[in-house]
């Protein structure tokens, strides 16, 4: 398909600005003005509408395809939340209004949403307080590690490293490192859990925190989690909870009760806000009591008269981590979702997510080697190691699924599982959808034995075939040239 | 409502296949003593009830005020086609395009967005977007630290205080030395920058237009920065780039900014759009996703995520950044917005903003008790010196139906009587005149 730039015709216009109603001003001195004009498309509104409408049809999406992308919780995104996010009372609200003298009264509705959302998330996770400011999950991680650093600094304790399992998301070590900590990696044992011996060896007085995903990235709940937390606390380290997998445990257990001190959530995962093709997300961070003072400014508070206000007088705060109060429109959608589901709806979401994942595992484990053959939580990890013996890789199976109309599961993650295929069906998919998907997965496993080249050639039904990624990296072409 | 379609019968069938008796068996790995101490969440509601509740809350927010507040976040008109196209679920319910063959729509859109950002900034390479203007500036600063191996950064105090504060917060454990240089008569103080610039300096960061609205030609500063082997970083306002000299033309190495003005609603602070563009030689230090063009085995053009060896999912603790997902949907909005306005439209938009602001200056200059700061040319935002405390004036103006500007005393010591006023293309001549009249009354009373 042509680029929007390639559709450009000199003199064509797509939008009309109002005629100016003010007298012509003195021109800005030449030295401040650009000489080389930006070469932007010249197209009509219909050109634009058709271009992007045709582009969107070249995507798989949750609304069009089953999207069992492990670790990403691609559940259905309810439509009513979209309607709420664009209400003019929210969408047109300037974020600086409540920072003007007396301006707090101009944003009472928005502040109320933020205040209640923070309380709801605290109750769901068992934490003392929440900030909804972080703009994505990884941004929440960074915020969380900054809180940990501020806490240790305040206690004048010298902490140097953060312990992270080898099965973790890449963002965990990256967040720890850019916040100034060394990363100590602990291996996974034969049962898929943190290797306790190696963990005890790594843990010492210099450990600032232990960053864990629970259930872990293998989709398993570690029943020794309390022991891990107690050991960390015994050397003055804090427990960090990566909330990527919270969709498994709503109402079943709470990170705060386990002993986690800092937690981030991904609203675009558990709380059904759309993933937007790669953001915007939202990564609220919750903390236990002893970390509350360090939360970023501003804090939304409720005054005695019931009105809401912004509080900036927090001298121990880590400061500003976002320009304002978070990705407000995303928070609004998640807030509406929680209000609609309510207590029983949230619990049912987790129960059905776990049911669906186990159903996929049970039906597929005779065809693909399970990474760990036991009851899983909201996602299951398989390995295409048997298929590899026939020369078929996880990648080939993924591409075959595309031809059959399914977005592939996450592949090659966690890194510790050979030829990993990580399936997260979520609670919103029907049994029929799961069955068709499973049948196609089984079909692929059989093809691997009988006709592997059929898998190597896939996909055949897409606008393009497999792309030359080496060429893309070796000869970077990252923009259109006029 | 919980959006689950499994019937009771189906659940039983599924449990049977799994080989367990009930749902509770699936949660056996969670020890009893770790069960929730409480889970006091209100009962669910219907769609209608939730919408009514949120409507009530939306009504408690004031959107009736005529807006002259900017301070980095601007009230521009958003064409209907932007909303319509960005509401396409085939865009917004997809995720990061890991599987290129079934994500060509997104990948091509990001490639087009990268081209737009390169064209606007006059620089060679853009990534797929970052969270916001503040985090983009922080990523740029860290790029400079990594590239130069130096740890001192000079920051002009004309850079938005929100961004400076974010920069300091993120780097508080990294022993990076920041030196703030003053703004004198609205412009960056060359003397102070040069005095502090040395061979330990990783970067100099400026903003155009600066927080007071003043525009500048930083070519001279950039040259001096380069002579010391440091990087020059500019935070810019994209709408102004329809008119103002681009960072590339001034020789900057990195340009970042807040893309909210490109078709993204104010939405009480987010989601917004951070953009970053760099000279080609810094490409391996770039944070976040990047899309590249390549071909399939039949030679057909296609797009993929590329240069991923920089990223956290591969490089882990040695990644250039921890960023994973970015602000793709906001980047799409910016791309659609720019496509609609086009080459000529963006120029006209910039000019309209400039002219409206110049008109507002001329009207406000005549108001007793108001002095327009004219030491530097401005784009669509400028500083007023009032005869009274600006906080008070703003408070009174709210009562008259105006969000009349941002009081600079909030961010700058000794500027309690200064007000920052933004005038976008949305403000009519009539609104500007009424604004001046109301301000006169507010200052008199």
Interface residues (C-beta under 8 A of the other chain):
Chain A: X1 X3 X4 X5 X8 X12 X13 X14 X15 X17 X18 X20 X21 X22 X23 X24 X25 X26 X28 X29 X31 X32 X33 X34 X35 X36 X37 X38 X39 X40 X41 X42 X43 X45 X48 X49 X51 X52 X53 X54 X55 X56 X57 X58 X59 X60 X61 X62 X63 X64 X65 X67 X69 X72 X74 X75 X76 X77 X78 X80 X82 X83 X84 X85 X86 X87 X88 X89 X90 X91 X92 X93 X94 X95 X96 X97 X99 X100 X101 X102 X103 X105 X106 X107 X108 X109 X110 X112 X113 X120 X123 X124 X126 X135 X136 X137 X138 X139 X141 X142 X146 X149 X150 X153 X169 X170 X171 X173 X174 X175 X176 X177 X178 X179 X180 X181 X183 X220 X221 X222 X223 X225 X226 X249 X251 X252 X253 X254 X257 X258 X268 X272 X274 X275 X276 X277 X278 X279 X280 X281 X296 X318 X319 X320 X321 X322 X323 X324 X325 X326 X327 X328 X329 X330 X332 X336 X338 X339 X340 X341 X342 X343 X344 X345 X346 X347 X348 X349 X351 X352 X354 X355 X356 X358 X359 X361 X362 X363 X375 X377 X398 X399 X402 X407 X408 X410 X413 X427 X428 X429 X430 X431 X459 X462 X463 X464 X465 X466 X467 X468 X469 X471 X472 X473 X476 X477 X478 X479 X480
Chain B: X1 X2 X3 X4 X5 X6 X10 X11 X13 X14 X15 X17 X18 X19 X20 X23 X25 X26 X27 X28 X29 X30 X31 X33 X34 X35 X36 X37 X38 X39 X40 X41 X42 X43 X44 X45 X46 X47 X50 X51 X53 X54 X55 X56 X57 X58 X59 X60 X61 X62 X63 X65 X67 X69 X71 X72 X73 X75 X79 X81 X83 X84 X85 X87 X88 X89 X90 X91 X92 X93 X94 X95 X96 X97 X98 X99 X100 X101 X102 X103 X104 X105 X106 X108 X109 X111 X112 X114 X115 X116 X118 X119 X120 X122 X124 X125 X126 X128 X129 X131 X132 X133 X134 X135 X142 X162 X163 X165 X166 X168 X169 X170 X172 X173 X174 X215 X216 X217 X241 X242 X243 X244 X245 X246 X248 X249 X258 X265 X266 X267 X268 X269 X270 X271 X272 X283 X289 X290 X291 X292 X293 X294 X295 X296 X297 X298 X300 X301 X302 X303 X304 X306 X307 X308 X309 X311 X312 X313 X314 X315 X316 X317 X318 X319 X321 X322 X323 X324 X325 X326 X327 X328 X329 X330 X332 X335 X336 X338 X339 X340 X341 X342 X343 X344 X345 X346 X347 X348 X349 X352 X354 X355 X356 X358 X359 X377 X379 X391 X392 X394 X395 X398 X403 X406 X407 X410 X425 X428 X429 X432
